[in-house]
Amino acid sequence: MEQMILRLPNVKAITGLSRSTIYLRMSEGTFPQHISLGSRAVGWLRSEVADWMEQRILESRGSELGMG
């Protein structure tokens, strides 16, 4: 399976999170870790960001139903 790498502007646009929130959640272990693309470049695997978003949706819907 071919992986797609997202750069920070794409991750921000897709998730609606700010740069500082992304890095804070990474440090808390509640957001996917970035991967190094070079000496000054990082990216995130699209599949991991998509999985993270799906989990947030499931948790939100569960709490709306009194299940989470």
C-alpha positions as protocol buffer text, in pm:
chain_id: "A"
residue {
  index: 1
  type: MET
  ca { x: 0 y: 0 z: 0 }
}
residue {
  index: 2
  type: GLU
  ca { x: 138 y: 339 z: -98 }
}
residue {
  index: 3
  type: GLN
  ca { x: 165 y: 588 z: 186 }
}
residue {
  index: 4
  type: MET
  ca { x: 105 y: 959 z: 141 }
}
residue {
  index: 5
  type: ILE
  ca { x: 292 y: 1209 z: 355 }
}
residue {
  index: 6
  type: LEU
  ca { x: 119 y: 1527 z: 464 }
}
residue {
  index: 7
  type: ARG
  ca { x: 310 y: 1842 z: 551 }
}
residue {
  index: 8
  type: LEU
  ca { x: 204 y: 2068 z: 838 }
}
residue {
  index: 9
  type: PRO
  ca { x: -20 y: 2305 z: 636 }
}
residue {
  index: 10
  type: ASN
  ca { x: -217 y: 2005 z: 507 }
}
residue {
  index: 11
  type: VAL
  ca { x: -246 y: 1851 z: 855 }
}
residue {
  index: 12
  type: LYS
  ca { x: -371 y: 2184 z: 994 }
}
residue {
  index: 13
  type: ALA
  ca { x: -626 y: 2218 z: 714 }
}
residue {
  index: 14
  type: ILE
  ca { x: -753 y: 1861 z: 746 }
}
residue {
  index: 15
  type: THR
  ca { x: -778 y: 1853 z: 1127 }
}
residue {
  index: 16
  type: GLY
  ca { x: -865 y: 2216 z: 1198 }
}
residue {
  index: 17
  type: LEU
  ca { x: -593 y: 2222 z: 1465 }
}
residue {
  index: 18
  type: SER
  ca { x: -329 y: 2490 z: 1503 }
}
residue {
  index: 19
  type: ARG
  ca { x: 43 y: 2416 z: 1482 }
}
residue {
  index: 20
  type: SER
  ca { x: 84 y: 2457 z: 1858 }
}
residue {
  index: 21
  type: THR
  ca { x: -206 y: 2222 z: 1933 }
}
residue {
  index: 22
  type: ILE
  ca { x: -69 y: 1956 z: 1698 }
}
residue {
  index: 23
  type: TYR
  ca { x: 271 y: 1964 z: 1867 }
}
residue {
  index: 24
  type: LEU
  ca { x: 116 y: 1976 z: 2216 }
}
residue {
  index: 25
  type: ARG
  ca { x: -97 y: 1671 z: 2143 }
}
residue {
  index: 26
  type: MET
  ca { x: 205 y: 1493 z: 1994 }
}
residue {
  index: 27
  type: SER
  ca { x: 396 y: 1555 z: 2317 }
}
residue {
  index: 28
  type: GLU
  ca { x: 100 y: 1421 z: 2516 }
}
residue {
  index: 29
  type: GLY
  ca { x: 87 y: 1114 z: 2295 }
}
residue {
  index: 30
  type: THR
  ca { x: -264 y: 1193 z: 2171 }
}
residue {
  index: 31
  type: PHE
  ca { x: -175 y: 1277 z: 1810 }
}
residue {
  index: 32
  type: PRO
  ca { x: 30 y: 1082 z: 1555 }
}
residue {
  index: 33
  type: GLN
  ca { x: 404 y: 1146 z: 1566 }
}
residue {
  index: 34
  type: HIS
  ca { x: 564 y: 1315 z: 1267 }
}
residue {
  index: 35
  type: ILE
  ca { x: 835 y: 1152 z: 1062 }
}
residue {
  index: 36
  type: SER
  ca { x: 1157 y: 1320 z: 955 }
}
residue {
  index: 37
  type: LEU
  ca { x: 1180 y: 1401 z: 586 }
}
residue {
  index: 38
  type: GLY
  ca { x: 1516 y: 1575 z: 606 }
}
residue {
  index: 39
  type: SER
  ca { x: 1719 y: 1801 z: 829 }
}
residue {
  index: 40
  type: ARG
  ca { x: 1441 y: 2062 z: 859 }
}
residue {
  index: 41
  type: ALA
  ca { x: 1132 y: 1894 z: 720 }
}
residue {
  index: 42
  type: VAL
  ca { x: 873 y: 1670 z: 881 }
}
residue {
  index: 43
  type: GLY
  ca { x: 549 y: 1512 z: 771 }
}
residue {
  index: 44
  type: TRP
  ca { x: 270 y: 1288 z: 891 }
}
residue {
  index: 45
  type: LEU
  ca { x: 137 y: 972 z: 734 }
}
residue {
  index: 46
  type: ARG
  ca { x: -205 y: 1044 z: 589 }
}
residue {
  index: 47
  type: SER
  ca { x: -335 y: 708 z: 711 }
}
residue {
  index: 48
  type: GLU
  ca { x: -237 y: 786 z: 1072 }
}
residue {
  index: 49
  type: VAL
  ca { x: -399 y: 1131 z: 1062 }
}
residue {
  index: 50
  type: ALA
  ca { x: -713 y: 979 z: 907 }
}
residue {
  index: 51
  type: ASP
  ca { x: -723 y: 709 z: 1177 }
}
residue {
  index: 52
  type: TRP
  ca { x: -683 y: 976 z: 1446 }
}
residue {
  index: 53
  type: MET
  ca { x: -972 y: 1175 z: 1299 }
}
residue {
  index: 54
  type: GLU
  ca { x: -1194 y: 867 z: 1275 }
}
residue {
  index: 55
  type: GLN
  ca { x: -1126 y: 789 z: 1641 }
}
residue {
  index: 56
  type: ARG
  ca { x: -1222 y: 1146 z: 1742 }
}
residue {
  index: 57
  type: ILE
  ca { x: -1549 y: 1110 z: 1549 }
}
residue {
  index: 58
  type: LEU
  ca { x: -1629 y: 776 z: 1714 }
}
residue {
  index: 59
  type: GLU
  ca { x: -1551 y: 914 z: 2060 }
}
residue {
  index: 60
  type: SER
  ca { x: -1764 y: 1222 z: 1995 }
}
residue {
  index: 61
  type: ARG
  ca { x: -2059 y: 1021 z: 1868 }
}
residue {
  index: 62
  type: GLY
  ca { x: -2027 y: 777 z: 2159 }
}
residue {
  index: 63
  type: SER
  ca { x: -2037 y: 1059 z: 2414 }
}
residue {
  index: 64
  type: GLU
  ca { x: -2341 y: 1209 z: 2240 }
}
residue {
  index: 65
  type: LEU
  ca { x: -2517 y: 878 z: 2297 }
}
residue {
  index: 66
  type: GLY
  ca { x: -2401 y: 859 z: 2658 }
}
residue {
  index: 67
  type: MET
  ca { x: -2160 y: 577 z: 2577 }
}
residue {
  index: 68
  type: GLY
  ca { x: -1820 y: 743 z: 2604 }
}
